[in-house]
């Protein structure tokens, strides 16, 4: 049965067009009784047989009253989903191993409120339920963990409702056309940053610390960020009975040295570990405010800094 269900889902997904906006109509909305619905049908059948056997007029009345309520509930349940418009916002990139947030906007052009509409990744049980206001919209967010770094197509999504009685399940399957960019997961405990290399035309003996942080320091100035304070030297100064503070002179060091994050010099032959280590180094260099470049097989990004440079390098690491 499980194999048959998987084959049916694969066939159903293959025949659905990929789109980021979907209008729900009779052609793409499906309805079936739930387990309580089947139990209600069995109960009504027993009540009908009993009413016929014992000629109970009140039994007929109760049986047909409950059956009519179930039919009205089926109509209301189908109408709750039919006519909705689903729209997927472009998903933001994420790091491997973390859940990507998929934001789906449900819009209604009808005057009635649509209650209990759930959205989830097909095959998963984590439903996010919202109520869609009349002539308005509501946003539902579902999480999906991608299989690894790179650019991935999004999985099929499902929307369903069992309002008002829970005796029928109305659902649809939706295949988004958007893709998701997944960055490598940064290494948890990476080695220190590689040492800066002297720029062309500068002295090759310019000092650099073995942990990759430039060794140029100056007296602390009011307004210097705390991350630029050399705390080891502060501790040494306190031990000597002095309160002098010193800061890293990033400007002078960066004028003479370049920090290159090189694929070849990661210290490992494992491709995924290389990407993970370079990602960790890149994020660390950003936190320290350093200017850095990235060298990958067949590609090179000149030294820079800032959000655009970081995203460009992360994208290259995701796709390398």
DOPAMI-478026 format. One line per 8 residues: their letters; for each residue x, y, z of N, C-alpha, C. Coordinates in steps of 0.2 Angstrom, whole numbers, plus 5000, padded with zeros to 4 digits. Layout:
BEGIN
a) X:Y:Z:X:Y:Z:X:Y:Z  ...
REM end
This chain:
BEGIN
xxxxxxxx) 5004:4994:5000:5000:5000:5000:5004:5006:5000  5010:5006:5004:5014:5012:5004:5017:5013:4997  5020:5008:4994:5022:5009:4987:5017:5011:4982  5011:5009:4983:5006:5011:4978:5004:5019:4980  5004:5021:4986:5003:5028:4988:5009:5032:4985  5015:5030:4986:5021:5034:4983:5020:5034:4976  5019:5029:4972:5018:5029:4965:5012:5034:4963  5007:5034:4967:5001:5039:4965:5003:5046:4966
xxxxxxxx) 5007:5047:4972:5009:5054:4973:5014:5056:4968  5019:5052:4966:5023:5054:4960:5020:5055:4954  5015:5051:4952:5011:5053:4946:5007:5059:4947  5004:5060:4952:5000:5067:4953:5005:5073:4953  5011:5072:4956:5015:5078:4956:5018:5079:4949  5019:5074:4945:5022:5075:4938:5017:5078:4934  5011:5077:4935:5006:5080:4930:5004:5087:4932  5006:5090:4938:5005:5097:4940:5010:5101:4937
xxxxxxxx) 5007:5107:4934:5012:5112:4932:5015:5116:4938  5022:5117:4937:5026:5121:4942:5024:5128:4941  5022:5131:4947:5020:5138:4947:5020:5141:4954  5022:5147:4954:5022:5151:4961:5016:5154:4963  5011:5154:4959:5004:5156:4961:4999:5151:4958  4994:5149:4962:4989:5144:4961:4982:5146:4963  4978:5146:4958:4971:5147:4960:4967:5141:4960  4964:5140:4966:4961:5133:4967:4954:5133:4964
xxxxxxxx) 4952:5128:4960:4946:5128:4957:4944:5120:4958  4938:5119:4954:4936:5112:4955:4941:5107:4952  4945:5109:4947:4949:5105:4943:4955:5103:4948  4957:5106:4953:4963:5105:4957:4962:5104:4964  4956:5104:4966:4954:5103:4973:4950:5096:4974  4953:5092:4978:4950:5085:4979:4947:5084:4986  4942:5080:4986:4938:5079:4993:4937:5071:4994  4938:5069:5000:4936:5062:5002:4934:5062:5009
xxxxxxxx) 4930:5057:5011:4928:5057:5018:4934:5055:5023  4934:5058:5029:4940:5056:5034:4937:5050:5037  4941:5047:5042:4939:5041:5046:4933:5043:5050  4933:5049:5053:4926:5050:5057:4920:5051:5052  4922:5053:5046:4916:5053:5041:4914:5046:5039  4918:5041:5038:4916:5035:5037:4912:5032:5042  4915:5033:5049:4911:5031:5054:4904:5034:5055  4903:5040:5053:4897:5043:5053:4892:5040:5048
xxxxxxxx) 4895:5038:5042:4891:5035:5037:4889:5028:5039  4893:5024:5042:4891:5018:5045:4886:5018:5050  4887:5024:5055:4882:5025:5060:4875:5026:5057  4875:5031:5052:4869:5032:5048:4865:5026:5045  4869:5022:5042:4867:5016:5039:4863:5011:5044  4867:5011:5050:4864:5007:5055:4857:5010:5058  4857:5016:5059:4851:5020:5061:4846:5019:5056  4847:5019:5050:4842:5019:5044:4839:5012:5045
xxxxxxxx) 4843:5007:5045:4841:5000:5045:4837:4999:5052  4839:5001:5057:4835:5001:5063:4828:5004:5063  4828:5010:5060:4822:5014:5059:4817:5010:5054  4820:5007:5049:4815:5003:5044:4813:4997:5048  4817:4994:5052:4815:4987:5055:4810:4989:5060  4810:4994:5064:4806:4995:5070:4801:5001:5068  4801:5003:5062:4796:5008:5060:4796:5014:5065  4802:5017:5066:4803:5023:5070:4803:5029:5066
xxxxxxxx) 4798:5033:5067:4797:5039:5063:4803:5044:5065  4804:5045:5072:4809:5049:5075:4816:5047:5073  4816:5040:5072:4823:5037:5069:4824:5040:5062  4819:5040:5058:4820:5042:5051:4822:5050:5051  4818:5053:5056:4820:5061:5056:4827:5062:5058  4829:5058:5063:4836:5060:5066:4841:5057:5060  4840:5052:5057:4844:5049:5052:4845:5054:5046  4840:5056:5044:4840:5061:5038:4842:5068:5040
xxxxxxxx) 4841:5070:5046:4844:5076:5048:4851:5076:5049  4854:5071:5052:4861:5070:5052:4864:5069:5045  4861:5065:5041:4864:5065:5034:4864:5071:5030  4858:5075:5031:4858:5082:5028:4863:5086:5030  4865:5086:5037:4870:5090:5040:4877:5088:5037  4878:5082:5036:4884:5079:5033:4885:5082:5026  4880:5082:5022:4880:5084:5015:4881:5092:5015  4878:5096:5019:4879:5103:5020:4887:5104:5022
xxxxxxxx) 4889:5100:5027:4896:5101:5029:4901:5099:5023  4899:5094:5019:4904:5093:5013:4904:5099:5008  4898:5102:5007:4898:5108:5003:4902:5114:5006  4901:5115:5012:4905:5120:5015:4912:5119:5015  4914:5113:5017:4921:5111:5017:4924:5112:5010  4921:5110:5005:4924:5111:4998:4924:5118:4996  4919:5122:4998:4919:5129:4997:4925:5133:5001  4927:5130:5006:4932:5134:5010:4938:5134:5007
xxxxxxxx) 4940:5129:5003:4946:5129:4999:4946:5132:4992  4940:5130:4989:4939:5132:4982:4939:5140:4982  4942:5143:4977:4942:5150:4976:4948:5153:4979  4952:5150:4983:4958:5153:4986:4964:5154:4981  4968:5159:4982:4974:5159:4978:4980:5159:4982  4984:5154:4980:4990:5153:4984:4996:5156:4981  5000:5160:4984:5006:5163:4981:5012:5162:4986  5018:5160:4983:5024:5158:4987:5029:5164:4986
xxxxxxxx) 5031:5167:4991:5036:5172:4991:5043:5169:4989  5047:5173:4986:5054:5170:4984:5058:5168:4991  5060:5162:4991:5063:5159:4998:5070:5162:4998  5071:5164:5005:5078:5167:5006:5083:5161:5007  5089:5162:5004:5094:5157:5005:5095:5155:5012  5097:5149:5013:5099:5147:5020:5105:5143:5020  5108:5141:5026:5113:5137:5027:5111:5129:5027  5115:5125:5024:5114:5118:5025:5113:5115:5032
xxxxxxxx) 5108:5111:5033:5107:5109:5039:5101:5113:5043  5100:5119:5041:5095:5123:5044:5088:5123:5040  5083:5124:5043:5076:5124:5039:5075:5130:5035  5073:5130:5029:5071:5136:5025:5064:5137:5027  5063:5144:5027:5056:5146:5029:5052:5148:5022  5047:5145:5021:5043:5146:5015:5037:5150:5017  5036:5156:5014:5030:5160:5016:5025:5160:5010  5019:5157:5012:5014:5156:5007:5008:5161:5009
xxxxxxxx) 5006:5165:5004:5001:5170:5005:4994:5167:5003  4989:5167:5007:4982:5164:5004:4978:5170:5004  4975:5171:4998:4971:5177:4997:4964:5174:4995  4959:5178:4997:4952:5176:4996:4948:5182:4993  4944:5181:4988:4940:5186:4984:4933:5186:4986  4931:5181:4991:4924:5181:4993:4923:5184:5000  4917:5185:5001:4915:5189:5007:4915:5185:5014  4915:5178:5013:4915:5174:5019:4922:5173:5022
xxxxxxxx) 4923:5172:5028:4929:5169:5031:4931:5162:5030  4937:5160:5028:4939:5153:5027:4943:5151:5033  4940:5146:5037:4943:5144:5043:4947:5138:5042  4952:5137:5046:4956:5131:5047:4959:5129:5041  4962:5133:5037:4966:5131:5031:4973:5129:5033  4975:5123:5032:4982:5121:5033:4986:5121:5027  4993:5122:5028:4998:5122:5023:5004:5118:5026  5007:5113:5022:5012:5109:5024:5016:5107:5018
xxxxxxxx) 5022:5104:5019:5026:5101:5014:5022:5094:5013  5021:5092:5007:5018:5086:5005:5022:5080:5008  5018:5076:5012:5021:5070:5015:5023:5071:5022  5023:5078:5025:5025:5079:5031:5018:5081:5035  5019:5080:5042:5013:5081:5046:5013:5088:5050  5018:5092:5049:5018:5098:5052:5014:5104:5048  5008:5104:5050:5003:5109:5046:5003:5115:5050  5003:5121:5046:5002:5127:5048:4995:5130:5046
xxxxxxxx) 4991:5131:5051:4984:5133:5050:4983:5140:5051  4979:5143:5046:4977:5150:5047:4970:5151:5045  4967:5156:5047:4960:5158:5045:4961:5164:5040  4958:5163:5034:4959:5169:5029:4953:5173:5030  4954:5180:5031:4948:5184:5032:4944:5186:5025  4938:5188:5025:4934:5190:5019:4938:5195:5015  4938:5194:5009:4941:5199:5004:4948:5201:5007  4952:5197:5010:4958:5198:5012:4963:5192:5011
xxxxxxxx) 4969:5192:5015:4974:5187:5014:4977:5186:5021  4980:5180:5021:4984:5178:5027:4990:5174:5025  4995:5175:5029:5002:5172:5027:5003:5166:5032  5005:5160:5029:5007:5154:5032:5014:5153:5031  5018:5150:5036:5025:5149:5035:5026:5142:5037  5029:5138:5032:5031:5131:5034:5039:5130:5033  5041:5126:5036:5049:5125:5036:5050:5118:5032  5056:5119:5029:5058:5113:5025:5066:5113:5025
xxxxxxxx) 5069:5107:5027:5076:5106:5027:5079:5103:5021  5082:5107:5017:5085:5105:5011:5090:5099:5012  5091:5095:5007:5096:5089:5007:5103:5091:5008  5105:5097:5005:5112:5099:5006:5113:5106:5002  5120:5108:5001:5121:5114:4998:5120:5114:4991  5119:5119:4988:5118:5120:4981:5111:5123:4979  5109:5123:4973:5102:5126:4971:5097:5120:4971  5092:5120:4974:5087:5115:4975:5080:5117:4972
xxxxxxxx) 5076:5113:4969:5069:5114:4968:5065:5113:4974  5060:5117:4975:5056:5116:4981:5052:5110:4981  5050:5107:4986:5046:5101:4986:5038:5103:4985  5034:5098:4983:5027:5099:4983:5024:5101:4989  5019:5106:4989:5016:5108:4995:5009:5106:4995  5006:5105:5000:4999:5104:5001:4995:5109:5005  4989:5110:5003:4984:5114:5007:4978:5110:5008  4975:5110:5014:4969:5106:5016:4965:5110:5021
xxxxxxxx) 4959:5107:5022:4954:5110:5027:4949:5104:5028  4947:5104:5035:4942:5099:5037:4936:5103:5040  4936:5109:5039:4931:5113:5042:4924:5112:5038  4918:5111:5041:4917:5113:5048:4916:5107:5053  4915:5101:5050:4913:5095:5054:4919:5090:5055  4924:5090:5051:4929:5086:5051:4928:5079:5048  4922:5079:5044:4920:5072:5041:4923:5072:5034  4925:5077:5031:4928:5077:5025:4934:5081:5025
xxxxxxxx) 4939:5078:5021:4945:5081:5020:4946:5084:5013  4947:5091:5012:4947:5094:5005:4955:5096:5005  4958:5094:4999:4965:5096:4999:4967:5097:4992  4973:5100:4991:4976:5101:4984:4983:5100:4985  4987:5099:4979:4994:5098:4979:4996:5103:4974  5002:5106:4976:5004:5112:4973:5012:5111:4972  5014:5112:4966:5021:5111:4964:5024:5118:4963  5028:5121:4967:5031:5128:4966:5036:5128:4961
xxxxxxxx) 5037:5133:4957:5043:5134:4952:5049:5137:4955  5049:5140:4961:5055:5143:4963:5060:5138:4965  5066:5141:4966:5072:5137:4968:5075:5140:4974  5078:5136:4978:5081:5138:4985:5089:5137:4984  5092:5143:4986:5100:5142:4986:5102:5141:4993  5106:5135:4994:5108:5133:5000:5116:5134:5001  5118:5138:5006:5125:5139:5007:5128:5133:5011  5134:5132:5010:5137:5127:5014:5137:5128:5022
xxxxxxxx) 5136:5123:5026:5136:5124:5033:5142:5126:5036  5143:5131:5039:5150:5133:5042:5152:5128:5047  5159:5127:5047:5162:5122:5051:5161:5125:5058  5160:5120:5063:5158:5122:5070:5165:5125:5073  5170:5121:5073:5176:5124:5076:5182:5124:5070  5182:5129:5066:5187:5129:5061:5194:5131:5063  5199:5130:5060:5206:5132:5061:5206:5140:5061  5211:5143:5064:5212:5150:5063:5212:5153:5056
xxxxxxxx) 5210:5159:5055:5211:5162:5048:5218:5161:5046  5218:5160:5039:5225:5160:5036:5228:5167:5037  5235:5167:5037:5239:5174:5038:5238:5178:5032  5238:5184:5033:5237:5189:5027:5244:5189:5023  5243:5189:5016:5249:5189:5012:5250:5196:5010  5257:5198:5009:5258:5205:5008:5256:5207:5001  5254:5213:5000:5252:5216:4993:5258:5217:4989  5257:5217:4983:5262:5218:4978:5265:5225:4979
xxxxxxxx) 5271:5226:4980:5274:5232:4981:5275:5234:4988  5273:5230:4993:5274:5231:5000:5279:5226:5003  5282:5227:5008:5287:5223:5011:5284:5217:5013  5288:5211:5012:5285:5205:5013:5286:5203:5021  5289:5207:5024:5290:5206:5032:5285:5209:5036  5280:5212:5033:5275:5216:5037:5272:5211:5042  5271:5213:5048:5269:5208:5053:5262:5206:5053  5261:5200:5054:5254:5197:5054:5254:5192:5059
xxxxxxxx) 5249:5191:5063:5248:5186:5068:5247:5180:5066  5249:5174:5069:5248:5167:5067:5241:5165:5066  5237:5169:5070:5229:5167:5069:5226:5170:5064  5229:5174:5060:5226:5177:5054:5224:5184:5055  5224:5187:5062:5222:5194:5063:5229:5198:5062  5228:5203:5059:5234:5208:5058:5236:5211:5064  5243:5211:5065:5246:5213:5071:5247:5220:5072  5245:5224:5068:5246:5232:5068:5241:5234:5074
xxxxxxxx) 5244:5238:5079:5239:5240:5084:5241:5248:5085  5237:5251:5088:5237:5258:5090:5234:5260:5097  5235:5266:5099:5231:5267:5106:5224:5268:5104  5220:5265:5109:5213:5265:5109:5210:5272:5108  5206:5273:5104:5202:5280:5103:5195:5279:5104  5192:5284:5107:5185:5284:5109:5181:5283:5102  5176:5278:5103:5172:5276:5097:5175:5270:5093  5181:5268:5095:5183:5261:5092:5178:5256:5094
xxxxxxxx) 5176:5251:5090:5172:5245:5092:5176:5241:5096  5172:5238:5101:5175:5233:5106:5178:5227:5103  5176:5225:5097:5179:5219:5093:5186:5221:5091  5188:5227:5090:5195:5229:5088:5200:5229:5094  5197:5229:5100:5202:5229:5106:5206:5223:5107  5212:5224:5108:5216:5218:5108:5216:5216:5116  5212:5211:5118:5211:5210:5125:5217:5206:5128  5221:5203:5124:5227:5199:5127:5232:5205:5129
xxxxxxxx) 5232:5210:5125:5237:5215:5127:5234:5219:5133  5227:5220:5133:5224:5223:5139:5226:5219:5145  5225:5213:5145:5227:5209:5151:5234:5210:5153  5239:5210:5148:5246:5211:5150:5247:5218:5153  5243:5223:5150:5244:5230:5153:5241:5230:5160  5236:5227:5162:5233:5227:5168:5238:5223:5173  5241:5218:5171:5246:5214:5175:5252:5219:5177  5253:5223:5172:5259:5228:5173:5257:5234:5178
xxxxxxxx) 5250:5234:5179:5248:5240:5183:5246:5246:5179  5245:5245:5172:5243:5250:5168:5236:5249:5165  5232:5255:5163:5226:5254:5161:5225:5256:5153  5231:5256:5150:5231:5257:5143:5227:5252:5139  5223:5255:5134:5220:5250:5129:5223:5251:5122  5223:5246:5119:5225:5246:5112:5220:5243:5107  5220:5245:5101:5215:5243:5096:5219:5241:5090  5216:5236:5086:5220:5234:5080:5219:5239:5075
xxxxxxxx) 5225:5241:5072:5225:5246:5067:5223:5243:5060  5217:5241:5059:5215:5237:5053:5216:5241:5047  5216:5248:5047:5217:5251:5041:5224:5251:5038  5229:5252:5043:5236:5251:5041:5238:5244:5039  5235:5239:5042:5236:5232:5040:5234:5230:5034  5227:5232:5032:5224:5231:5026:5227:5234:5020  5231:5240:5021:5234:5243:5016:5240:5239:5014  5243:5235:5018:5249:5231:5016:5248:5224:5015
xxxxxxxx) 5242:5221:5018:5241:5214:5018:5234:5213:5015  5234:5207:5012:5228:5204:5009:5226:5198:5012  5220:5197:5014:5217:5190:5017:5214:5186:5011  5217:5181:5009:5214:5177:5004:5212:5170:5007  5205:5168:5005:5203:5162:5007:5203:5157:5001  5208:5153:5002:5209:5149:4996:5207:5142:4997  5204:5139:4991:5201:5132:4991:5207:5127:4992  5213:5129:4989:5218:5124:4990:5221:5124:4996
xxxxxxxx) 5221:5129:5000:5225:5130:5007:5220:5129:5013  5215:5125:5012:5210:5123:5017:5213:5118:5022  5218:5114:5020:5221:5109:5024:5217:5102:5024  5213:5101:5019:5209:5095:5019:5208:5094:5011  5206:5087:5010:5205:5085:5003:5197:5084:5002  5194:5084:5007:5186:5083:5007:5183:5089:5004  5179:5088:4999:5176:5094:4996:5171:5097:5000  5167:5094:5003:5162:5097:5008:5165:5100:5014
xxxxxxxx) 5170:5097:5017:5174:5100:5022:5177:5107:5020  5180:5107:5014:5183:5113:5011:5178:5118:5011  5172:5117:5008:5167:5122:5007:5165:5124:5014  5164:5120:5019:5162:5122:5026:5167:5126:5029  5173:5124:5028:5178:5128:5032:5179:5135:5029  5179:5136:5022:5179:5142:5019:5173:5147:5021  5167:5143:5022:5161:5147:5024:5162:5150:5031  5165:5146:5035:5166:5148:5042:5172:5154:5042
xxxxxxxx) 5177:5153:5038:5182:5158:5038:5179:5165:5035  5175:5164:5030:5172:5170:5027:5167:5174:5032  5163:5170:5036:5159:5173:5041:5163:5176:5047  5169:5173:5048:5173:5176:5054:5177:5182:5051  5179:5182:5045:5182:5188:5042:5177:5194:5042  5171:5193:5040:5165:5198:5040:5164:5201:5047  5164:5196:5052:5163:5199:5059:5169:5203:5062  5175:5201:5059:5181:5205:5061:5182:5212:5057
xxxxxxxx) 5178:5213:5052:5178:5218:5048:5184:5218:5043  5187:5213:5041:5192:5212:5037:5190:5212:5030  5195:5214:5026:5194:5214:5018:5197:5207:5016  5193:5203:5012:5195:5196:5011:5194:5195:5003  5197:5190:5000:5196:5188:4994:5195:5180:4994  5192:5178:4989:5190:5171:4989:5193:5168:4982  5197:5162:4983:5199:5158:4977:5196:5151:4977  5192:5150:4972:5189:5143:4970:5192:5140:4964
xxxxxxxx) 5191:5134:4963:5193:5131:4956:5190:5134:4951  5194:5138:4946:5192:5141:4941:5188:5148:4942  5188:5150:4948:5185:5157:4949:5189:5160:4955  5189:5167:4954:5192:5171:4959:5189:5177:4961  5188:5179:4967:5184:5185:4969:5189:5190:4972  5190:5196:4970:5195:5200:4972:5193:5202:4979  5198:5204:4983:5197:5206:4990:5191:5212:4991  5187:5211:4995:5182:5216:4997:5178:5215:5003
xxxxxxxx) 5173:5218:5005:5169:5217:5011:5162:5220:5010  5158:5218:5014:5151:5221:5014:5146:5215:5012  5140:5217:5012:5134:5212:5011:5134:5209:5004  5135:5214:4999:5135:5211:4992:5141:5206:4991  5147:5208:4994:5153:5204:4993:5152:5197:4996  5149:5197:5002:5148:5191:5006:5143:5187:5003  5138:5189:5000:5133:5185:4997:5135:5182:4990  5140:5186:4987:5143:5184:4981:5147:5178:4982
xxxxxxxx) 5151:5178:4987:5156:5173:4989:5152:5167:4992  5147:5168:4996:5143:5162:4998:5139:5158:4993  5137:5162:4988:5133:5159:4982:5138:5155:4978  5145:5157:4977:5150:5154:4974:5151:5147:4977  5152:5148:4984:5153:5142:4988:5148:5137:4988  5141:5139:4987:5136:5134:4987:5136:5131:4980  5138:5134:4975:5138:5131:4968:5144:5128:4966  5149:5128:4970:5156:5126:4967:5156:5118:4968
REM end
